[in-house]
């Protein structure tokens, strides 16, 4: 079972541990600006609709939670008022009604994802209602992938039955850590039995893929306790795992101040937690997809990695490369071929725009030719760990080594460390380099490389 096992050099990780973007987009979100609005969104949708109708991904942001997890960095709000959720669904339908005329009627949804917040904070009836609204307004392809994020603490079997009834067949369960002391410190008490029950219901109801999310770097985590969590998670036999690094940014995320700095693992221990996670999961037979993601060898993600068709967007790694991503709901980010646009990040502003009959756009960025070129390079490296220079040259009419001379110069030390191989025809990332892929692609990020001014705050790369 250990044919996929990766060995992790902690000293190497420590050397390259620095703040950097996660590259769920390029340009990254800190460079979005208020000069992009609804008119730009509509113009780009019209441009994309001028050719053969293409399938697209649909993301619905559902911001509500029952309680506040202190580590959370998502756009969310705590409510126990079901009327607030009903009102939000009303406004989602308003947004769809404003947006739908600008999408080619023949375009079909190839992927649907509900994120949050906690989508299962919706009642089963609300889940069915929102599912019905989406199916009334959009056509879905026969092989559409429908996935949803789940909080096992709020879950009933009826929630999962409602999700299946509206077409969901993939789900992701937030676990983070099974250690009771860690759970108390982050205000997320969630016994292992609750997760086991949720997975049992999901399998019984026919969910085809179950993912578990974990976080390393949380308060009071230690190697021996997190090893026990990993062992318990492996016993649950998930299809995929995501093991995220906790980014402690209380200056940006106010409620993270409820986590005291002295509770957190020391930087050296946090790196040991990462080493443990990668070695224990790959030793158990999971394939390291990239960054935080692991999957069984037969999973679609692993197959896409092997075939060179993996993709990356705001939901992380994906198997449907190149699809436009249309986002609904407050704070949602739409990703078109040459435009990113984000919705208003507060409910009052989101509601006010829709009441005025306008798409609720807050900010965005229009991509230049250079942006699209660099995005392609970054996505290729992050997803497939190899880049064919000639293919890029043909697609964009450039001489690769000349165009990226500065980036290639900056990569020389990484080649000396055997993190990459710079050849005449390709740039290949080595197994050791895959663990530092963010550091590698940062060299192709023209915005990050700008020396003038203060850089945005990013999470650390490991």
C-alpha positions in Angstrom: 0.0 0.0 0.0 3.0 2.3 0.3 3.9 2.6 -3.4 2.7 6.3 -3.4 4.5 7.2 -0.1 6.4 10.5 -0.1 9.3 11.3 2.2 9.2 14.8 3.6 12.4 16.8 4.3 11.4 19.2 7.1 14.6 21.3 6.9 13.8 22.0 3.2 10.2 23.0 4.1 11.5 25.3 6.8 13.9 27.0 4.4 11.1 27.8 1.9 8.2 28.5 4.4 7.1 32.1 3.6 3.9 33.9 2.9 2.5 33.4 -0.6 -0.8 33.1 -2.6 -2.7 29.8 -2.9 -3.4 30.4 -6.6 -7.0 29.5 -6.7 -7.0 32.3 -9.3 -4.4 34.4 -11.2 -4.4 37.3 -10.7 -5.1 36.6 -7.0 -8.0 38.1 -5.1 -6.0 41.0 -3.4 -5.6 42.5 -6.9 -9.3 42.7 -7.6 -10.5 46.3 -7.7 -13.8 48.3 -7.7 -13.3 49.4 -11.3 -15.0 46.2 -12.5 -18.8 46.1 -12.2 -22.0 44.5 -13.5 -21.6 46.0 -17.0 -18.2 44.3 -17.4 -19.7 41.0 -16.2 -22.5 41.2 -18.7 -20.1 42.2 -21.5 -17.8 39.2 -20.9 -20.8 36.8 -20.6 -22.0 38.0 -24.0 -18.5 37.6 -25.5 -18.3 34.0 -24.1 -21.8 33.3 -25.5 -20.8 34.2 -29.1 -19.3 30.9 -30.0 -20.3 27.3 -29.5 -22.2 27.0 -26.2 -19.9 25.6 -23.5 -20.8 23.8 -20.2 -19.9 25.7 -17.0 -19.5 25.2 -13.3 -22.0 26.7 -10.8 -21.0 27.7 -7.3 -23.6 28.7 -4.6 -22.4 30.4 -1.5 -24.5 29.7 1.6 -23.0 31.7 4.4 -25.0 30.6 7.4 -23.7 28.5 10.4 -25.1 27.4 13.7 -22.0 28.3 15.6 -18.7 30.1 15.0 -15.6 28.0 14.6 -12.7 30.2 15.7 -10.3 29.1 13.0 -12.7 29.9 10.2 -11.6 32.2 7.4 -14.7 31.9 5.2 -17.3 34.6 4.6 -20.0 33.4 7.0 -22.5 34.4 9.7 -24.1 32.7 12.7 -27.9 32.6 12.7 -30.5 30.3 14.1 -33.4 32.1 12.4 -34.8 30.0 9.5 -36.5 33.1 8.1 -33.1 34.6 7.4 -32.2 31.6 5.3 -35.5 31.7 3.5 -34.9 35.3 2.7 -31.5 34.5 1.4 -32.9 31.8 -0.9 -35.4 34.4 -2.2 -32.5 36.7 -3.1 -30.5 33.9 -4.7 -33.5 33.4 -7.0 -33.5 37.1 -7.8 -29.8 36.9 -8.7 -30.4 33.9 -11.0 -33.3 35.7 -12.7 -31.1 38.7 -13.4 -28.1 36.5 -14.6 -29.9 33.9 -16.6 -30.8 36.0 -19.7 -27.0 36.8 -20.2 -26.1 33.1 -20.4 -26.6 31.2 -23.7 -29.8 29.1 -23.2 -28.0 26.0 -24.5 -25.2 26.1 -21.9 -25.4 23.4 -19.3 -24.2 23.0 -15.8 -21.4 20.4 -15.7 -20.5 21.0 -12.0 -22.5 22.3 -9.1 -20.9 23.0 -5.7 -22.5 24.4 -2.5 -20.1 26.0 -0.1 -20.3 28.2 2.9 -20.8 28.7 5.7 -22.5 25.4 6.1 -24.9 24.4 3.3 -26.5 21.8 5.7 -27.5 24.6 8.0 -30.4 24.8 5.5 -33.3 22.6 6.6 -34.2 19.6 4.3 -37.1 21.6 3.0 -34.9 24.6 2.2 -32.4 22.3 0.5 -35.1 20.9 -1.7 -36.5 24.4 -2.5 -33.0 25.7 -3.5 -32.4 22.6 -5.6 -35.7 23.0 -7.4 -34.9 26.7 -8.1 -31.6 25.7 -9.7 -33.0 22.9 -11.8 -35.8 25.2 -13.0 -33.5 27.9 -14.2 -30.5 25.8 -15.4 -30.1 22.7 -17.5 -27.6 20.1 -16.2 -25.5 17.8 -18.3 -26.1 14.1 -17.9 -22.8 13.5 -16.2 -22.8 16.7 -14.1 -20.8 16.5 -10.9 -22.8 17.8 -7.8 -20.9 18.3 -4.6 -21.7 19.8 -1.2 -19.9 20.8 2.0 -21.4 19.2 5.2 -21.1 19.9 8.9 -21.7 16.5 10.6 -22.8 18.2 13.8 -26.0 19.7 12.3 -26.7 16.8 10.1 -29.7 14.5 10.0 -30.4 11.6 7.6 -33.2 13.8 6.1 -30.6 16.5 5.2 -28.7 13.9 3.1 -31.8 12.5 1.6 -32.8 16.0 0.5 -29.4 16.5 -1.0 -29.6 13.3 -2.9 -33.1 14.1 -4.1 -31.8 17.3 -5.8 -28.9 15.4 -7.4 -25.9 15.7 -5.1 -23.6 12.6 -5.2 -20.3 14.0 -3.7 -19.9 15.4 -0.2 -17.2 16.9 1.9 -17.3 16.6 5.7 -15.5 19.1 7.9 -13.7 17.2 10.7 -10.5 19.3 11.3 -9.3 17.2 14.3 -10.8 14.5 16.6 -8.8 15.6 19.7 -11.2 16.9 22.3 -8.8 19.6 23.6 -8.3 20.9 20.1 -12.0 20.9 19.4 -12.8 22.9 22.6 -10.1 25.5 21.8 -11.6 26.2 18.3 -15.3 25.9 19.4 -16.0 22.9 17.3 -16.9 19.9 19.4 -17.5 17.0 17.1 -17.2 13.4 18.4 -15.9 10.8 16.0 -19.2 8.9 16.3 -21.0 11.8 14.7 -18.8 11.7 11.7 -19.0 7.9 11.4 -22.8 8.2 11.4 -22.8 10.9 8.8 -20.6 8.8 6.5 -22.8 5.8 7.1 -25.9 7.7 6.1 -24.1 9.1 3.0 -23.0 5.7 1.8 -26.4 4.2 2.5 -28.1 6.9 0.4 -25.8 6.4 -2.5 -23.2 9.2 -2.3 -20.4 8.1 -4.7 -17.6 10.1 -3.2 -16.9 11.2 0.4 -14.2 13.7 1.3 -12.9 14.6 4.8 -11.3 18.0 5.6 -8.6 18.3 8.2 -6.6 21.2 9.4 -3.0 21.2 10.8 -1.6 24.0 12.9 -4.6 24.3 15.2 -4.2 25.1 19.0 -2.8 22.2 21.1 -2.1 20.0 18.1 0.8 17.7 18.6 2.3 15.0 16.4 1.2 12.2 18.5 -2.4 13.4 18.9 -2.8 14.3 15.2 -1.4 10.9 14.3 -4.3 9.4 16.2 -6.8 11.7 14.3 -5.3 10.5 11.0 -5.5 6.9 12.0 -9.2 7.4 13.0 -9.9 9.1 9.7 -8.2 6.4 7.7 -10.4 3.9 9.5 -13.4 5.8 8.1 -12.1 5.0 4.6 -12.9 8.4 2.8 -12.4 8.6 -1.0 -10.5 11.9 -0.7 -8.9 14.0 2.0 -7.9 17.6 2.2 -5.4 18.6 4.9 -5.3 22.4 5.1 -2.8 24.6 6.9 -4.3 26.9 9.5 -3.5 30.5 8.7 -3.6 32.5 11.9 -4.4 36.1 10.8 -6.3 37.7 13.7 -5.4 41.2 12.3 -7.6 40.3 9.3 -10.1 37.9 10.8 -11.2 39.3 14.1 -12.6 36.2 15.7 -9.3 34.3 15.2 -8.2 36.5 18.1 -10.1 34.1 20.4 -7.3 31.7 19.7 -4.3 32.7 21.8 -0.9 32.7 20.1 0.7 30.5 22.8 -1.9 27.7 22.1 -0.6 27.2 18.6 2.1 24.7 17.6 5.5 26.1 17.2 6.6 26.5 13.6 8.8 23.5 13.8 6.0 21.3 15.2 3.6 22.6 12.5 6.0 21.4 9.8 6.2 18.0 11.6 2.4 17.9 11.4 2.6 18.4 7.7 5.3 15.8 7.3 3.2 13.3 9.4 0.1 14.0 7.3 1.8 13.5 3.9 3.7 10.4 5.0 0.9 8.7 6.9 -1.7 9.3 4.1 0.5 8.4 1.2 1.8 5.4 3.2 -1.9 4.3 3.5 -2.2 4.3 -0.3 -3.6 7.8 -1.0 -2.1 9.7 -3.9 -0.8 13.2 -3.1 -2.6 15.3 -5.7 -1.0 18.6 -4.8 -1.0 21.2 -2.0 -3.6 20.0 0.5 -5.4 17.2 -1.5 -5.1 13.4 -1.4 -7.2 10.8 -3.2 -7.5 7.1 -3.7 -5.6 5.9 -6.8 -8.8 5.0 -8.6 -10.5 8.4 -7.8 -11.2 10.9 -10.6 -8.7 13.4 -9.2 -5.9 10.8 -9.2 -6.8 9.7 -12.7 -6.8 13.3 -13.9 -3.4 13.9 -12.3 -2.0 10.9 -14.2 -3.5 11.9 -17.5 -2.5 15.6 -17.3 -6.0 16.9 -17.2 -6.2 18.2 -13.6 -7.5 21.8 -13.2 -7.6 24.3 -10.3 -10.1 27.0 -9.5 -11.7 28.6 -6.4 -12.9 25.3 -5.1 -9.4 23.8 -5.3 -8.5 20.9 -7.6 -11.0 19.8 -10.2 -11.4 17.3 -13.0 -13.3 19.6 -15.4 -10.6 21.7 -16.9 -11.2 25.1 -18.4 -14.9 25.6 -17.5 -16.2 29.0 -16.7 -17.2 29.2 -13.0 -20.4 31.2 -12.3 -20.8 32.1 -8.6 -24.1 33.0 -6.9 -24.6 34.5 -3.4 -22.8 37.0 -1.3 -19.0 37.1 -1.7 -19.1 34.5 -4.6 -16.3 34.9 -7.2 -17.1 34.3 -10.8 -14.2 33.1 -13.1 -14.6 33.7 -16.8 -11.9 33.3 -19.5 -10.8 36.9 -19.2 -12.6 38.2 -16.1 -13.0 37.6 -12.4 -15.8 39.3 -10.6 -16.8 39.1 -7.0 -20.2 39.7 -5.4 -20.8 42.0 -2.5 -19.4 40.6 0.8 -22.2 41.7 3.1 -25.8 40.8 3.1 -27.2 44.4 3.1 -25.1 45.4 0.1 -25.9 42.1 -1.7 -29.7 42.6 -1.1 -29.6 46.3 -1.9 -28.1 45.7 -5.4 -30.6 43.0 -6.2 -33.5 45.1 -5.0 -32.3 47.7 -7.4 -32.4 45.2 -10.2 -28.6 45.0 -10.6 -26.2 42.1 -10.5 -24.6 42.4 -7.1 -21.0 42.9 -8.2 -18.4 44.5 -5.8 -15.1 44.3 -7.6 -13.0 42.2 -10.0 -10.2 42.2 -12.5 -10.1 42.0 -16.3 -7.3 39.8 -17.5 -4.6 41.0 -19.9 -2.9 38.8 -22.4 0.0 38.5 -20.0 -2.3 37.5 -17.2 -3.8 34.7 -19.2 -0.4 33.5 -20.2 0.9 33.5 -16.7 -2.3 31.9 -15.4 -1.8 29.1 -17.9 1.8 28.5 -16.8 0.8 28.6 -13.1 -2.2 26.2 -13.6 -0.1 23.8 -15.6 2.6 23.6 -13.0 0.3 23.4 -10.0 -1.9 20.7 -11.5 0.4 18.6 -13.6 3.8 19.5 -12.3 5.3 19.7 -15.8 5.2 22.4 -18.4 5.9 22.0 -22.1 7.6 25.2 -23.3 6.9 24.6 -27.0 3.1 24.3 -26.3 3.1 27.7 -24.5 5.2 29.3 -27.2 2.8 28.1 -29.9 -0.3 29.1 -28.0 0.9 32.6 -27.1 3.5 33.5 -29.8 6.4 34.0 -27.5 9.9 32.6 -26.9 9.5 31.0 -23.5 13.1 31.4 -22.2 13.2 35.1 -23.2 9.8 36.0 -22.0 10.3 34.4 -18.6 14.0 35.1 -18.3 13.7 36.7 -14.8 11.5 33.8 -13.5 13.9 31.2 -14.9 16.8 33.0 -13.2 15.0 33.0 -9.9 14.3 29.3 -10.3 18.0 28.4 -10.5 18.4 27.9 -6.7 15.4 25.6 -6.7 17.0 23.5 -9.5 20.1 23.3 -7.4 18.0 22.0 -4.5 16.5 19.4 -7.0 13.0 20.8 -6.6 12.6 21.3 -10.3 14.3 20.3 -13.5 14.8 23.1 -16.1 15.3 21.5 -19.5 15.4 22.9 -23.0 11.9 21.6 -23.7 10.2 21.5 -20.4 10.1 22.6 -16.8 9.4 19.6 -14.5 8.7 19.6 -10.8 10.3 16.8 -8.8 8.5 14.8 -6.1 10.2 17.0 -3.4 9.3 20.1 -5.3 5.6 19.2 -5.4 5.5 20.0 -1.6 6.7 23.5 -2.4 4.7 24.2 -5.6 3.4 27.6 -4.4 7.0 28.7 -4.0 7.8 27.5 -7.5 5.0 29.2 -9.3 5.3 32.5 -7.3 8.3 33.2 -9.6 5.8 33.5 -12.6 3.5 35.8 -10.7 4.1 39.3 -12.1 2.0 40.9 -9.3 3.8 39.2 -6.5 7.2 39.9 -8.0 6.5 43.7 -8.0 8.9 45.2 -5.5 7.2 48.5 -5.0 4.6 49.0 -2.3 3.3 46.7 0.5 2.4 43.2 -0.5 -1.0 41.8 0.6 -1.0 39.4 3.5 -1.0 35.8 2.4 -0.9 32.5 4.3 2.4 30.7 4.6 3.3 28.3 1.9 3.7 25.2 4.2 
